[in-house]
Amino acid sequence: MAGPSGSGKTTLLNLIGCLDTPTSGQVAIDGEAISGLSPGRRADLRARKLGFVFQTFNLIPVLTAWENVEYPLLLQRGRGDVAARVRAALEHVGLADRARHRPPELSGGQQQRVAIARALVTEPALVLADEPTANLDSRTGHEIVELMRRLNRERGTTFVFSTHDPRIVNAADRVIEISDGRLQS
Protein backbone atom coordinates (compact mmCIF):
# COMPACT_ATOMS: atom_id res chain seq x y z
CA MET A 1 0.00 0.00 0.00
CA ALA A 2 1.20 3.47 -0.77
CA GLY A 3 0.50 6.80 0.78
CA PRO A 4 2.11 9.77 2.45
CA SER A 5 3.60 9.71 5.93
CA GLY A 6 0.87 9.70 8.55
CA SER A 7 -1.78 8.26 6.23
CA GLY A 8 -2.27 5.06 8.27
CA LYS A 9 -0.04 2.58 6.44
CA THR A 10 1.80 1.33 9.52
CA THR A 11 -1.43 1.20 11.52
CA LEU A 12 -3.01 -1.00 8.86
CA LEU A 13 0.04 -3.30 8.83
CA ASN A 14 -0.14 -3.55 12.63
CA LEU A 15 -3.81 -4.51 12.37
CA ILE A 16 -3.17 -7.12 9.68
CA GLY A 17 -0.20 -8.41 11.69
CA CYS A 18 -2.20 -8.90 14.89
CA LEU A 19 -0.01 -6.39 16.71
CA ASP A 20 -3.03 -4.11 17.27
CA THR A 21 -6.71 -4.93 17.52
CA PRO A 22 -9.31 -2.85 15.69
CA THR A 23 -11.58 -0.56 17.69
CA SER A 24 -14.29 -1.24 15.13
CA GLY A 25 -14.67 -3.52 12.15
CA GLN A 26 -12.92 -6.83 11.85
CA VAL A 27 -9.61 -8.27 10.68
CA ALA A 28 -9.47 -11.96 9.77
CA ILE A 29 -6.41 -14.06 8.98
CA ASP A 30 -7.23 -17.25 7.11
CA GLY A 31 -10.88 -16.78 8.05
CA GLU A 32 -10.10 -16.38 11.76
CA ALA A 33 -11.20 -13.05 13.29
CA ILE A 34 -8.41 -11.69 15.46
CA SER A 35 -10.51 -9.42 17.68
CA GLY A 36 -11.76 -12.23 19.89
CA LEU A 37 -8.41 -13.99 20.23
CA SER A 38 -6.41 -13.90 23.43
CA PRO A 39 -2.97 -12.28 23.25
CA GLY A 40 -1.42 -15.77 23.31
CA ARG A 41 -3.53 -16.95 20.37
CA ARG A 42 -2.68 -13.78 18.40
CA ALA A 43 1.02 -14.42 19.09
CA ASP A 44 0.61 -18.03 17.93
CA LEU A 45 -1.15 -16.86 14.74
CA ARG A 46 1.67 -14.38 14.06
CA ALA A 47 4.31 -17.05 14.62
CA ARG A 48 2.63 -19.59 12.33
CA LYS A 49 1.40 -17.47 9.44
CA LEU A 50 3.12 -14.07 9.34
CA GLY A 51 6.56 -12.63 8.82
CA PHE A 52 7.55 -9.05 9.60
CA VAL A 53 10.15 -6.74 8.09
CA PHE A 54 10.28 -3.58 10.18
CA GLN A 55 11.49 -0.21 8.94
CA THR A 56 14.08 -0.06 11.71
CA PHE A 57 15.04 -3.74 11.28
CA ASN A 58 14.36 -4.60 14.98
CA LEU A 59 17.34 -6.92 15.12
CA ILE A 60 18.64 -7.89 18.54
CA PRO A 61 22.05 -6.17 18.65
CA VAL A 62 23.80 -8.69 20.93
CA LEU A 63 22.83 -11.63 18.71
CA THR A 64 24.63 -12.61 15.51
CA ALA A 65 22.85 -12.55 12.16
CA TRP A 66 22.49 -16.34 12.52
CA GLU A 67 20.93 -16.02 15.98
CA ASN A 68 18.56 -13.24 14.87
CA VAL A 69 17.29 -15.45 12.04
CA GLU A 70 17.16 -18.52 14.27
CA TYR A 71 15.13 -16.83 17.02
CA PRO A 72 11.62 -17.22 15.49
CA LEU A 73 12.27 -20.91 14.89
CA LEU A 74 13.20 -21.43 18.53
CA LEU A 75 9.79 -20.01 19.43
CA GLN A 76 8.15 -22.64 17.18
CA ARG A 77 9.70 -25.76 18.69
CA GLY A 78 9.57 -28.86 16.55
CA ARG A 79 9.74 -27.21 13.11
CA GLY A 80 12.42 -29.40 11.51
CA ASP A 81 16.14 -28.90 11.12
CA VAL A 82 16.65 -25.41 12.53
CA ALA A 83 20.28 -25.09 11.41
CA ALA A 84 19.45 -26.06 7.82
CA ARG A 85 16.59 -23.57 7.69
CA VAL A 86 18.68 -20.72 9.09
CA ARG A 87 21.52 -21.50 6.69
CA ALA A 88 19.10 -21.59 3.73
CA ALA A 89 17.46 -18.30 4.75
CA LEU A 90 20.81 -16.52 5.03
CA GLU A 91 21.96 -17.99 1.72
CA HIS A 92 18.71 -16.85 0.09
CA VAL A 93 19.44 -13.25 1.05
CA GLY A 94 23.13 -13.52 0.19
CA LEU A 95 24.49 -13.29 3.74
CA ALA A 96 25.77 -16.78 4.57
CA ASP A 97 29.28 -15.30 4.86
CA ARG A 98 28.09 -12.73 7.45
CA ALA A 99 26.23 -15.19 9.72
CA ARG A 100 28.54 -14.66 12.72
CA HIS A 101 28.43 -10.86 12.59
CA ARG A 102 26.28 -8.81 14.96
CA PRO A 103 24.01 -6.03 13.60
CA PRO A 104 26.43 -3.18 14.47
CA GLU A 105 29.03 -4.92 12.26
CA LEU A 106 26.67 -4.98 9.26
CA SER A 107 25.68 -2.26 6.80
CA GLY A 108 22.09 -1.03 6.69
CA GLY A 109 21.40 -3.15 3.61
CA GLN A 110 22.87 -6.23 5.27
CA GLN A 111 20.78 -5.62 8.39
CA GLN A 112 17.66 -5.35 6.21
CA ARG A 113 18.59 -8.64 4.53
CA VAL A 114 18.93 -10.29 7.96
CA ALA A 115 15.49 -8.90 8.83
CA ILE A 116 14.10 -10.39 5.61
CA ALA A 117 15.74 -13.76 6.32
CA ARG A 118 14.24 -13.69 9.83
CA ALA A 119 10.81 -12.91 8.36
CA LEU A 120 11.08 -15.76 5.86
CA VAL A 121 12.71 -18.51 7.94
CA THR A 122 9.35 -19.69 9.33
CA GLU A 123 8.00 -19.96 5.76
CA PRO A 124 5.02 -17.66 6.36
CA ALA A 125 2.28 -17.25 3.81
CA LEU A 126 2.32 -13.47 4.29
CA VAL A 127 5.18 -11.05 4.96
CA LEU A 128 4.34 -7.55 6.14
CA ALA A 129 7.08 -5.05 5.26
CA ASP A 130 6.92 -1.55 6.71
CA GLU A 131 8.94 0.90 4.60
CA PRO A 132 11.59 -1.76 3.88
CA THR A 133 13.75 0.58 1.79
CA ALA A 134 13.34 3.82 3.79
CA ASN A 135 16.75 3.66 5.49
CA LEU A 136 18.70 2.39 2.50
CA ASP A 137 20.66 3.98 -0.32
CA SER A 138 19.11 3.68 -3.79
CA ARG A 139 21.28 0.75 -4.96
CA THR A 140 20.64 -1.29 -1.81
CA GLY A 141 16.95 -0.37 -1.91
CA HIS A 142 16.74 -1.66 -5.49
CA GLU A 143 18.47 -4.91 -4.45
CA ILE A 144 15.98 -5.39 -1.59
CA VAL A 145 13.00 -4.85 -3.93
CA GLU A 146 14.44 -7.33 -6.43
CA LEU A 147 15.11 -9.86 -3.67
CA MET A 148 11.50 -9.69 -2.50
CA ARG A 149 10.16 -9.99 -6.06
CA ARG A 150 12.37 -13.06 -6.58
CA LEU A 151 11.12 -14.63 -3.33
CA ASN A 152 7.55 -13.98 -4.42
CA ARG A 153 8.16 -15.72 -7.75
CA GLU A 154 10.22 -18.62 -6.37
CA ARG A 155 8.39 -19.32 -3.11
CA GLY A 156 4.97 -17.80 -3.71
CA THR A 157 5.36 -15.65 -0.61
CA THR A 158 2.94 -12.74 -0.54
CA PHE A 159 4.40 -9.41 0.52
CA VAL A 160 2.33 -6.48 1.74
CA PHE A 161 4.41 -3.33 1.69
CA SER A 162 3.80 -0.03 3.39
CA THR A 163 5.70 2.53 1.36
CA HIS A 164 5.99 5.83 -0.36
CA ASP A 165 9.04 4.59 -2.30
CA PRO A 166 8.31 4.72 -6.06
CA ARG A 167 10.63 1.73 -6.66
CA ILE A 168 8.34 -0.50 -4.62
CA VAL A 169 5.18 1.03 -6.07
CA ASN A 170 6.46 0.48 -9.63
CA ALA A 171 7.54 -3.12 -8.87
CA ALA A 172 4.27 -4.13 -7.19
CA ASP A 173 1.68 -6.33 -8.86
CA ARG A 174 -1.07 -4.38 -7.11
CA VAL A 175 -1.05 -0.98 -5.41
CA ILE A 176 -3.61 0.19 -2.89
CA GLU A 177 -3.50 3.86 -1.99
CA ILE A 178 -4.23 4.95 1.55
CA SER A 179 -5.00 8.51 2.53
CA ASP A 180 -6.14 9.86 5.90
CA GLY A 181 -6.70 6.32 7.16
CA ARG A 182 -8.92 5.30 4.27
CA LEU A 183 -8.22 2.90 1.42
CA GLN A 184 -8.59 4.47 -2.00
CA SER A 185 -9.45 2.35 -5.02
C-alpha positions in Angstrom: 0.0 0.0 0.0 1.2 3.5 -0.8 0.5 6.8 0.8 2.1 9.8 2.5 3.6 9.7 5.9 0.9 9.7 8.5 -1.8 8.3 6.2 -2.3 5.1 8.3 0.0 2.6 6.4 1.8 1.3 9.5 -1.4 1.2 11.5 -3.0 -1.0 8.9 0.0 -3.3 8.8 -0.1 -3.5 12.6 -3.8 -4.5 12.4 -3.2 -7.1 9.7 -0.2 -8.4 11.7 -2.2 -8.9 14.9 0.0 -6.4 16.7 -3.0 -4.1 17.3 -6.7 -4.9 17.5 -9.3 -2.9 15.7 -11.6 -0.6 17.7 -14.3 -1.2 15.1 -14.7 -3.5 12.1 -12.9 -6.8 11.9 -9.6 -8.3 10.7 -9.5 -12.0 9.8 -6.4 -14.1 9.0 -7.2 -17.3 7.1 -10.9 -16.8 8.1 -10.1 -16.4 11.8 -11.2 -13.1 13.3 -8.4 -11.7 15.5 -10.5 -9.4 17.7 -11.8 -12.2 19.9 -8.4 -14.0 20.2 -6.4 -13.9 23.4 -3.0 -12.3 23.3 -1.4 -15.8 23.3 -3.5 -17.0 20.4 -2.7 -13.8 18.4 1.0 -14.4 19.1 0.6 -18.0 17.9 -1.1 -16.9 14.7 1.7 -14.4 14.1 4.3 -17.1 14.6 2.6 -19.6 12.3 1.4 -17.5 9.4 3.1 -14.1 9.3 6.6 -12.6 8.8 7.6 -9.1 9.6 10.2 -6.7 8.1 10.3 -3.6 10.2 11.5 -0.2 8.9 14.1 -0.1 11.7 15.0 -3.7 11.3 14.4 -4.6 15.0 17.3 -6.9 15.1 18.6 -7.9 18.5 22.1 -6.2 18.6 23.8 -8.7 20.9 22.8 -11.6 18.7 24.6 -12.6 15.5 22.9 -12.6 12.2 22.5 -16.3 12.5 20.9 -16.0 16.0 18.6 -13.2 14.9 17.3 -15.5 12.0 17.2 -18.5 14.3 15.1 -16.8 17.0 11.6 -17.2 15.5 12.3 -20.9 14.9 13.2 -21.4 18.5 9.8 -20.0 19.4 8.2 -22.6 17.2 9.7 -25.8 18.7 9.6 -28.9 16.6 9.7 -27.2 13.1 12.4 -29.4 11.5 16.1 -28.9 11.1 16.7 -25.4 12.5 20.3 -25.1 11.4 19.5 -26.1 7.8 16.6 -23.6 7.7 18.7 -20.7 9.1 21.5 -21.5 6.7 19.1 -21.6 3.7 17.5 -18.3 4.7 20.8 -16.5 5.0 22.0 -18.0 1.7 18.7 -16.8 0.1 19.4 -13.2 1.1 23.1 -13.5 0.2 24.5 -13.3 3.7 25.8 -16.8 4.6 29.3 -15.3 4.9 28.1 -12.7 7.5 26.2 -15.2 9.7 28.5 -14.7 12.7 28.4 -10.9 12.6 26.3 -8.8 15.0 24.0 -6.0 13.6 26.4 -3.2 14.5 29.0 -4.9 12.3 26.7 -5.0 9.3 25.7 -2.3 6.8 22.1 -1.0 6.7 21.4 -3.1 3.6 22.9 -6.2 5.3 20.8 -5.6 8.4 17.7 -5.4 6.2 18.6 -8.6 4.5 18.9 -10.3 8.0 15.5 -8.9 8.8 14.1 -10.4 5.6 15.7 -13.8 6.3 14.2 -13.7 9.8 10.8 -12.9 8.4 11.1 -15.8 5.9 12.7 -18.5 7.9 9.4 -19.7 9.3 8.0 -20.0 5.8 5.0 -17.7 6.4 2.3 -17.3 3.8 2.3 -13.5 4.3 5.2 -11.1 5.0 4.3 -7.5 6.1 7.1 -5.0 5.3 6.9 -1.5 6.7 8.9 0.9 4.6 11.6 -1.8 3.9 13.7 0.6 1.8 13.3 3.8 3.8 16.7 3.7 5.5 18.7 2.4 2.5 20.7 4.0 -0.3 19.1 3.7 -3.8 21.3 0.8 -5.0 20.6 -1.3 -1.8 16.9 -0.4 -1.9 16.7 -1.7 -5.5 18.5 -4.9 -4.5 16.0 -5.4 -1.6 13.0 -4.9 -3.9 14.4 -7.3 -6.4 15.1 -9.9 -3.7 11.5 -9.7 -2.5 10.2 -10.0 -6.1 12.4 -13.1 -6.6 11.1 -14.6 -3.3 7.6 -14.0 -4.4 8.2 -15.7 -7.8 10.2 -18.6 -6.4 8.4 -19.3 -3.1 5.0 -17.8 -3.7 5.4 -15.6 -0.6 2.9 -12.7 -0.5 4.4 -9.4 0.5 2.3 -6.5 1.7 4.4 -3.3 1.7 3.8 0.0 3.4 5.7 2.5 1.4 6.0 5.8 -0.4 9.0 4.6 -2.3 8.3 4.7 -6.1 10.6 1.7 -6.7 8.3 -0.5 -4.6 5.2 1.0 -6.1 6.5 0.5 -9.6 7.5 -3.1 -8.9 4.3 -4.1 -7.2 1.7 -6.3 -8.9 -1.1 -4.4 -7.1 -1.0 -1.0 -5.4 -3.6 0.2 -2.9 -3.5 3.9 -2.0 -4.2 5.0 1.5 -5.0 8.5 2.5 -6.1 9.9 5.9 -6.7 6.3 7.2 -8.9 5.3 4.3 -8.2 2.9 1.4 -8.6 4.5 -2.0 -9.5 2.3 -5.0 
